[in-house]
Amino acid sequence: MTISLRGSVSCLLPVFLLVALPAATAQSGVGFALTGLARGQSVVLNAVNLGTGAYTQGSSCTVTFQLLDTQGKVVSQTTVNLQPGQASSLEVNRDSLPGGLRRIQVRGVLLYGYSGGANPPAGILQQNDCNIVPSLEVYDDATGKTSFILTGATPLPPPAAPGQ
């Protein structure tokens, strides 16, 4: 099959781009700075959902925990559903992560809230009750002693709009 474009291609291109690009999501999230992790250590990415106080019965918050390498590649991930007052975590031992170096850099990211591409109806938003308090902990595997805890997560920027 041969497709021939005659006439104004510039009129067709914007229409094609609108159809071909996926809708951007409006999912909220926070991220921590790069953190060094040596052999014999583990990292724990934590989230507590305090809730907003305006939730309806059965409301909750879907939280995706991610550990990223220095290239932004996901090296570990899990998704949980937290009701107000619940907490969860992603715990990863350095020895289970890729890379033969004694020490690697990882970055913890939490994604939560509504992740649809369009404005949701009010009923959907009422079921989405997110007030997340994040932390990142590194501890020594042999002793269980905490090396440090980070609580200063930075809000992630919104997704770029198509064409930016």
C-alpha positions as CSV (number, residue, x, y, z in Angstrom):
1,M,0.0,0.0,0.0
2,T,1.4,3.4,-0.9
3,I,0.2,6.6,0.8
4,S,0.7,9.8,-1.2
5,L,0.5,13.1,0.5
6,R,-0.3,15.9,-1.8
7,G,-1.2,19.4,-0.9
8,S,-0.6,20.8,2.5
9,V,1.4,18.4,4.7
10,S,1.7,21.1,7.4
11,C,-2.0,20.9,8.0
12,L,-1.9,17.1,8.6
13,L,1.2,17.1,10.9
14,P,-0.5,18.8,13.9
15,V,-3.5,16.4,13.6
16,F,-1.1,13.4,13.5
17,L,0.8,14.7,16.6
18,L,-2.4,15.1,18.6
19,V,-3.4,11.5,17.8
20,A,0.0,9.9,18.2
21,L,1.0,11.4,21.6
22,P,-0.4,9.9,24.8
23,A,-2.1,12.1,27.2
24,A,0.1,13.5,30.0
25,T,-0.8,12.3,33.5
26,A,-1.3,14.6,36.4
27,Q,0.1,12.2,39.0
28,S,1.7,13.9,42.1
29,G,4.8,12.7,43.6
30,V,8.0,13.5,45.6
31,G,11.6,12.5,45.2
32,F,14.7,12.4,47.3
33,A,18.2,13.4,46.4
34,L,20.8,10.8,45.3
35,T,21.8,8.6,48.2
36,G,24.9,6.5,48.4
37,L,24.4,2.8,49.2
38,A,27.3,0.5,49.9
39,R,27.5,-3.3,50.1
40,G,26.1,-4.5,53.4
41,Q,23.5,-1.7,53.5
42,S,19.8,-1.6,52.7
43,V,17.6,1.3,51.7
44,V,14.0,1.7,52.9
45,L,11.6,4.1,51.1
46,N,8.6,4.8,53.4
47,A,5.2,6.4,53.0
48,V,2.5,7.2,55.6
49,N,-0.9,8.3,54.3
50,L,-2.3,10.7,56.9
51,G,-5.4,11.3,54.8
52,T,-7.0,14.7,54.2
53,G,-9.9,14.4,56.7
54,A,-12.4,14.9,53.9
55,Y,-12.4,11.3,52.6
56,T,-15.3,9.1,52.0
57,Q,-15.8,5.5,53.3
58,G,-13.4,3.2,51.4
59,S,-11.2,6.0,50.1
60,S,-7.5,5.4,49.8
61,C,-4.3,6.5,48.0
62,T,-2.4,4.4,45.4
63,V,1.3,4.9,46.0
64,T,4.1,3.7,43.7
65,F,7.5,3.3,45.3
66,Q,10.5,3.5,43.0
67,L,14.2,3.3,43.4
68,L,16.0,4.9,40.4
69,D,19.7,4.7,39.4
70,T,21.8,7.7,38.2
71,Q,20.4,7.3,34.7
72,G,16.8,7.5,35.9
73,K,16.2,3.8,35.3
74,V,13.8,2.0,37.7
75,V,15.9,-0.6,39.6
76,S,13.1,-1.6,42.1
77,Q,9.4,-0.8,42.2
78,T,6.2,-1.7,44.0
79,T,2.7,-0.3,44.2
80,V,0.4,-0.3,47.2
81,N,-3.0,1.0,48.2
82,L,-3.0,3.0,51.5
83,Q,-6.0,3.9,53.4
84,P,-5.8,7.0,55.7
85,G,-3.6,6.1,58.7
86,Q,-1.7,3.3,56.9
87,A,1.9,3.0,56.0
88,S,4.1,0.9,53.7
89,S,7.6,0.7,52.4
90,L,9.9,-0.6,49.7
91,E,13.0,-2.2,51.3
92,V,16.0,-3.2,49.0
93,N,19.4,-4.6,49.9
94,R,22.4,-3.2,48.1
95,D,23.6,-6.6,47.1
96,S,20.3,-7.3,45.2
97,L,20.8,-4.3,43.0
98,P,22.6,-4.4,39.7
99,G,26.1,-3.1,39.3
100,G,29.4,-4.5,40.5
101,L,30.6,-1.4,42.3
102,R,31.0,-1.5,46.1
103,R,29.0,1.7,46.3
104,I,26.1,2.9,44.1
105,Q,23.9,5.9,44.0
106,V,20.1,5.5,44.1
107,R,17.2,8.0,44.3
108,G,13.9,7.3,46.0
109,V,10.6,8.4,44.3
110,L,7.0,8.2,45.4
111,L,4.2,8.6,42.9
112,Y,0.7,9.0,44.2
113,G,-2.8,10.3,43.6
114,Y,-4.9,10.4,40.5
115,S,-2.9,9.3,37.4
116,G,-5.6,9.5,34.7
117,G,-5.1,11.8,31.7
118,A,-8.3,13.7,31.9
119,N,-10.1,15.6,34.6
120,P,-11.8,13.0,36.7
121,P,-15.4,13.2,37.9
122,A,-16.0,14.2,41.5
123,G,-16.8,10.6,42.6
124,I,-13.3,9.5,41.5
125,L,-11.6,12.4,43.4
126,Q,-13.5,11.6,46.6
127,Q,-12.1,8.1,46.6
128,N,-8.5,9.5,46.1
129,D,-7.4,10.5,49.6
130,C,-3.7,11.3,49.6
131,N,-1.7,13.2,52.2
132,I,1.6,11.3,52.0
133,V,4.5,11.8,54.5
134,P,7.7,10.3,52.9
135,S,11.0,9.2,54.4
136,L,14.1,7.3,53.2
137,E,16.3,5.3,55.5
138,V,19.6,3.6,55.0
139,Y,20.7,1.0,57.6
140,D,23.5,-1.5,58.1
141,D,22.4,-5.1,57.3
142,A,24.7,-6.8,59.9
143,T,23.6,-4.7,62.9
144,G,20.3,-3.3,61.8
145,K,21.6,0.1,63.0
146,T,20.2,3.1,61.0
147,S,22.9,5.0,59.2
148,F,20.6,8.0,58.4
149,I,17.0,9.0,57.6
150,L,16.0,11.6,55.0
151,T,12.7,13.4,55.4
152,G,13.2,16.3,53.0
153,A,11.6,15.1,49.8
154,T,11.1,17.5,46.9
155,P,7.8,17.7,44.9
156,L,8.3,16.3,41.4
157,P,7.7,18.7,38.5
158,P,4.5,18.2,36.6
159,P,4.8,16.3,33.3
160,A,5.8,18.3,30.3
161,A,2.9,19.2,27.9
162,P,3.3,17.7,24.4
163,G,5.5,19.9,22.2
164,Q,7.6,21.3,25.1
